[in-house]
Amino acid sequence: MATKKNMPSIGAGWVSATDLRLALTRARDNRERQVRLLDTLNGRVAKRRDDAERALADIPAIQRSSLVNRAVSTARAEVKRESADARTAHVREAGVIANVAARARQHHVSAIQMLVREGLGSERRSRIMQQIEHSGPTELASLAALAGSTGDKEMGAALISRVSRMEASDRPFSPHALADALVGAEHRDITAAIMEVERIAEEAAHADATFESGRANPTRTIQAAILRREQAAIGADLDAFVEQEEN
């Protein structure tokens, strides 16, 4: 029995591959700008520490450490206050973009889900459906091999629709294998892009929280590393994905 958690919400905004490319580009740019901002802010605090260390060089170490820490604390509070709006804007932007990726995920759960939309309502797909309505297993298997080898997505979509009405044990080819042959690479690219956008949002929030507190959260650091590893395991080339033009 299918689980509801994998079913797209009715009325969820459509996000195309092109929309996702734009979202990924925005997410990367926003994160880069956030990193530069935080580096600049941390640099200001570090400079205040260096200045205090030099100014108090003649004071005994115990007193100097206390005074330097106080100066650094004051400097950090000042920098945090002055940069609050800019920092919040980066975190909020990352969250908005992550919502786009979340909508995209609903419509790109699997290669089959993507393929069955191909040519939906087109005259050619309708003709193919009529022609294969009474085709036997041998012919269906042959046509599936043809669609897979020629990259014919409309034929592949029609074939999957046809065999979906058959008992799983009677299907002459694997719908999953055909969908993977026709749109598997695109599905992997989209999946990896969604993962990166969502990971960037998490990293942006963590980076700001780290700046606010002055301490990194080890759990969130580990989680980010795990997400990076999971994304890398997909094997997608997202730089190439971003550069693609819509067909």
C-alpha positions, 0 to 999 in steps of 0.5 A: 500500500502506498504511503501518503508521505510520498504523495504531492500535496494538491495545489502545491506550487509547481517548480520546474527544473529551470526554477530549481536551477535559479533557486540553486544559483540564488542559494549559492550566491546568498551563502557566499555573500553571507560567508563574506559578511561573517568573515568581515564581522569576525575580522573586526572582532579579531582586530579589536582583540589584537588592538587591545592586546597591544594597548595592554601589553604592559599590564600583568597577564591575568589583568590583561586577559580580563580586560581584553576579553571585556573589550572583545565582548563589547566589540562582538556585541556592537558588531552583532547589533549593527549587523543584525538586519543584514545577517537576518536577511541572509538567513531568511533568504536561504529559508525562502529558497529552501521552501522552493526546493521543498515544493520541487521535491514533491513533484520529483520524488522518483524517475517514474513520477517525472516520466509519466508527465512527459507528453501528457495530453499530447496527440502523439502520446495518445496515439501511442497509447491507442496502438499499444492498448492490446499489445502483448508482452513481447511487443511491449518489451521490444518497444520499451527497449526501443524507447530506452535506447532512443530516448523516446520519453513520450513512448516510455511514458505511454508504455509505463501507463500501459503496464501499470494496469498489469499485475506486477508479476506479468509486466514484461519490463521494469518501469523503474528501469525504463524510467531510469534510462530515460530520465534517471540522470535528470532525476539525480540532478534534481534530487541533488540540487534540492538537497544542496539548497536545503543543506545551504539553508541549514548551514546559513542558519547554523553559521549565523547562530555560531556568530551570535553565540561565538560557539559552533554546534557540534551536532549541526556540524556533523549533520551538515557533513552527513548531508554533504556525503549523502549528496555526493553519493548521488553522483550529480554534477550540479555545476553542469546542471546549473549551466543547462538551458531549458529544452 
